[in-house]
Each structure stands twice: as C-alpha cells, then as structure tokens.
Amino acid sequence: MFLATTGLTEFWDTSGDLVLLGDWCLRYDRRAEWERLRYSVLPNPWSDPQAIETAAAYCGRVMESLLDSLAARFNAIHSVRHSSRYWRMLLGPWLLYYVHALYDRYVSLKTALERYGGARTVVLDRLTHTTPFDTRDFVMLACGPSADLFNLQLYSQILDAAAWKPAMGREVSASLEPRSVGDLSWSRAGAARTLARRLKGQMSLLLSRILQPDALLGSTNLGRPDLLRLMGAMAGRGWALPFQPSVRYQTQAPNTDMRRGLVDIPASDEFTSVLVSTLAVNLPLSYVENYSSFRRTCLELCPCRPAVLLSASDWHLNESFKFLAAELGESGASLVGVQHGAGYGTSKVIPQECFESSFTDRWLSYGWSNGTGKTVQPAPHPRFRPLVSGRASRSRRLLLVATSHPRYLLRFESQPLGEFGAVLQWRSRFIQALPSARRSDLVVRLPVNADDSGSFQARRLTDSCGAMQFDDGHRALRGLLGKSRVVAIEYFGTACLEALAANVPSVLFWDPRRWEMRDAAKPYFENLRRAGILWDSPEAAAAKVAEVYEDAAGWWRGEDVQRARRGFVERFACWQQNWLECWTNVLEEEIASRRAREKR
C-alpha cells in the first residue's frame, strides 16, 4: 500500500493500493492524472470543531514553552540580553504558523500510519531541504505555488524524527525554484515598483527625519485620504512609516554551528520532540544567520525613535517592522495594535488575537470589547463609513464575494480546515439554485491570487456551473458594493463587515458548524438570521436573493433588517463621525504615558 502525502503525482506509486493523506493531494490541474485511479482519501481530522479547539489550545501551550527556551538560546547565539517580549515579537509570528502547521502534518501522518501500518511513502532527500528566509517566505513555501514540495519536506522530517522509518520508502530529489529575497519594506510591498513612488518614499523619509514624530504609523487599513487626515491632526507628531529600499539578506544558507544549540531544547512529548528536531533546518535565516546585519540595517533606516508605534497587520509578516517594533518596545515605546480581520472578537478559535494582545500595550478593535478592561479598546474605523450612492438600486449586478483557503493548513482557527472542497460545493449549489435571470446578472469576485495554492477556482466553478462573469479581486470591494443590487457573501470575513457597514442589500451564507462563533458574538449572528440576512444553506440564500431582488432596496430598508444590521455593525464594524478624534486621542494618550515613564 502506498501513502501519498502531497499532490506531486510523479512520486505516487500507483501499482498497488493507493491511499491519499488528504484532499490537498487532489490538485485540480492534475486531475487527468488521478481521476481514473482507484484510491481512498483519509478522513479529515479537523472536521469536528472541538478537534480544532483542542489542537489550537495544545499548539498554544507548545508555542509558549518554546518561546521561553528559544529566547534564552537566541540571546546566547547573538550575545545579547533581550527580554522574552522582544523575542515574542520577532519569533512569535513564525512560531505560531510553524507549530500549528507542523502539528497538522504530524497528526495526519500518525493517524494514517496507525490505520495502515504497512503503508509506505516517499521522502525528500535531505540535501534538497529548504530553509525559509523569513516568516513570509515560510508562509509562501507552506501554502503557495510550491507548497507540495515544501510539505513533502515537512512530512519527510516528521517521519525521520518520529522514527516511523518502516513507512519511509524510496528517497526522491527535487529542488524549489529560486525565490526572490529581501522583499521587506516598511509598508506595502508593491509601493516601490515605480520610480515616482520611490521618490515619494525618500521625501517622506526626509520629512520624518526633520519632524522627528512622536508616533510612527505602520499599516493602518486607512485609505490614503484618511491617513493624511490623521497625520494632519497630529500636526507632524504622527507620521506614516516611509518606504525604504529592500533589505537584502547577506546569508542565504543555514550555518550548522550557529544552529547546533536549537535542537537540545527539552521536549515534553513526541510531537514537541519532532518539532525541536526540525528547527535546525526550518527556522528562518532572518533570526539566525542574518539577525545582526538585518537588525543593524533596520535601525539605520528608522528615521527617529518614537514614543509610539502603531500597526494593524505588520506584526506578522513584515520583518523590518517586527525588528523595529521589538527594538522600540525594548526601549519603552508604546506598541498599539489595530484589528485587521473579521474573526477577531467573533470566531471561537483565533490564536492570532491572543498573540497580538500578548505584547501590545493597547489594541484597537472594530467596536467589541473582551470585557476584561485589559488591552482591547473599541475604536471607530473609517473603512466602515456608510456608502452613500443611489446607483445600487438601479444596478442589475448580483455580486457573489468568494473566499479562498490554502490547500495545506497553516493555522488552527474556526474555519473549514481541510474542507475547502465543501465550501466550493456550497458555492456551486448557490449558483445552481439561482433562477436563470439572476445567474445572468451574477458576477463572482474571486480573491486576489486565488489559484496560487493550486485550487483553480475559476476553472472548477465554470466546469460545474457553466460560463459566468468573474472579478479578479484587484478592485476595491467598496467600489463594487456601490454598483451592485444585491451582494451575496459565502463566508464570514472582512467583506461581511464592509457590506453591512456600507448598508447595501446583503445576503450571507455559510455552514455554522465550520464557522463557529464564540458565545458573546452568537446573539448578533442570530439577529442577522432572524432578519433574513444570514442563512445556513446555499439554497435558502439563493431563494432569498430571488425573493428580494426586484425590490432589494425596499427589503433592506425594512425595520427588522436595519435593526439587526445596526446592532451588528455597532459591535463589530463601528464607524463614527469623530473617528479622527478617537484615534488622535489614543496616540496622544500613549505619547503622554511614555513621556511620563521617562520622567520617573
């Protein structure tokens, strides 16, 4: 019996019984190679929401124990004396992804080998193993276009470390294509693709060095006009981080001597032992070999030493920002986080929420509070302004906002993990349930780069439902909302918040078992259900679209609909006219707090 762990069909042994580790092995672009084969697919271990919750809690404990051990070792490796919080900000985002991803691969393999004890599989030659450059590179390796090969590396390392050698069959060699490195800017990665933008970045850098602002602003999810308003309200005391040229890595290969101390961390169980054994190869270069040069360059590029550093999403994948935040936090600067996704405050399992609040001094939510009075503070966000337009009711467009998931699990959270095929089936069922007149009005908005992980959504949807119009996701959603008669959304994400806040006729639908909400949020979703906005099946959602379509605006203005919408938006997508004053007050309070600490 052969166990296929990835979608690399060229490595499958099809001469006998074939077992696939999961649905991710069935690449749609390679279906001609597997659709006539006889095979079985192992059950998804994460189909039960309780299993996701248990796995996330376990991974959280493993991560916390490793952070303490790694902090001590990295201080020794680099001859520094940084706090645990410093290394939490620097290593934590990668460790969160890595522990979760590796645990998923470990559980899948262990389950398969317990069920099929005599199964054999291929392993990747160690000489071709790849070390990520940084956290972003790891995410792309694990879930991007080259995900199959890198995940074959992870499965091979687990088999070796867990001593499951009877399952290790022939060894195969394959190498990843060369990857671009050093794509690490202060702000948006695409902001320097033109000379004009480079010049603007240099001008902004010069001004920030002259002004010496008290607060530096990373990614805020503010539109440019609102960002300029905030900077103006701060009268030069708050400034957006300027774009800088890419920081290049000096070393692009692991140093065995430097990494030797990473593999002797005590392990409390088999999985932790497996994980520790893989650190020598898989821990990114930016934290080991390139740490000193990267840190030095980032600090040289910083235009000032502010009292406050604010950001929404830079904490996870922007290495230069993370280095800067760790250094500034160590020197006493206040770190302010801002919500950047819909799952915060709503999803039952969302590990990044706890992680971000663990090192920030204040964290601004879209309106909700955790009830403890610690860290999380509701703050109105201008991205949720109501949309004022008379064009929507005259439009014939039915906009379906679609989602995407990587084929390989990256993080345990309350989403359809390992079951994206079911999400695609719901999408097809919704479209097929629409009357023919509505299908001709339909435009499906796919996420940007929806097919990078090999899901080939447009092709699959066309094959199942026929030809249709697509939007590639590059245009701002807000602009499309104002030009659509009805907006249908198949998942719970930021698009839901934007549509409800924009106050456009919206029909939402998803499987509540796969999108599990925390108890405090459930009443708000129940109100949406009672108002006919949220549905638990694609057919019911399609029927609602057909029912209200001709007078969608009239339905949407109904008292029950608006009451449910307003209650939800006030809690999870808050906007107020005085948002600028609220944000300015937060920054001024944190600046004053830092200055007061300096005087003590």
Number of C-alpha atoms within 10 A of each C-alpha: 16 22 27 25 28 24 26 15 17 8 16 18 16 17 8 10 14 20 23 21 22 23 20 24 20 21 21 18 12 14 12 10 13 16 11 8 12 11 17 13 16 16 15 14 16 20 16 13 21 13 13 21 19 13 20 22 15 14 26 19 11 21 19 14 15 20 18 15 15 18 20 16 16 21 15 12 17 14 9 10 12 15 15 18 19 21 21 22 24 25 23 22 19 21 21 22 23 24 23 24 21 23 24 21 20 22 14 20 20 17 16 20 17 10 11 15 13 12 20 21 22 21 23 23 15 14 9 13 21 19 20 24 25 22 26 19 21 23 18 16 22 27 22 20 13 17 24 24 21 24 22 22 21 22 23 23 23 24 21 18 18 16 12 14 12 14 21 17 14 12 13 12 11 13 14 13 7 6 10 9 15 18 17 22 22 26 20 13 13 10 17 19 9 9 10 11 14 17 13 15 19 16 14 19 22 14 16 22 14 12 16 18 23 24 28 25 20 23 22 20 17 15 11 10 9 15 18 14 14 22 20 13 15 20 12 17 19 26 27 23 23 24 24 21 15 15 19 16 17 14 15 16 15 21 14 11 9 14 18 12 16 19 16 11 15 12 17 10 9 11 19 19 18 22 24 18 21 18 17 20 20 21 23 25 22 24 21 17 23 20 17 12 15 20 18 11 14 21 16 10 17 20 20 18 19 21 23 28 29 27 22 21 18 20 25 21 18 22 26 27 25 23 25 21 25 22 20 20 22 15 11 15 25 24 21 23 27 25 24 17 16 18 22 20 24 22 22 21 26 19 22 18 16 12 17 24 18 15 20 22 18 21 24 25 26 26 21 22 18 13 8 7 8 12 18 23 18 20 24 24 26 19 18 21 17 16 18 11 12 10 11 21 21 13 14 17 21 23 24 25 22 20 21 18 21 20 27 23 20 21 24 28 24 25 28 24 24 20 18 19 15 13 20 19 15 19 25 18 17 21 22 17 18 20 13 11 9 17 17 15 16 23 18 22 22 20 17 14 13 19 18 16 23 22 22 15 18 18 14 16 18 13 11 13 14 10 12 14 15 14 16 14 16 11 11 8 14 15 10 15 25 22 21 24 24 29 26 26 25 26 22 20 14 13 22 22 21 22 26 24 23 22 23 26 27 26 24 25 24 20 19 16 14 20 20 19 20 13 10 13 17 14 13 18 18 15 19 22 18 13 19 20 24 23 23 14 17 24 19 16 25 23 15 17 23 16 12 15 19 15 14 19 18 12 17 21 14 11 11 15 19 17 14 21 22 17 16 22 24 16 18 25 30 25 21 16 11 11 16 19 14 16 18 16 13 16 24 18 13 23 20 15 15 18 15 10 10 9 6 5
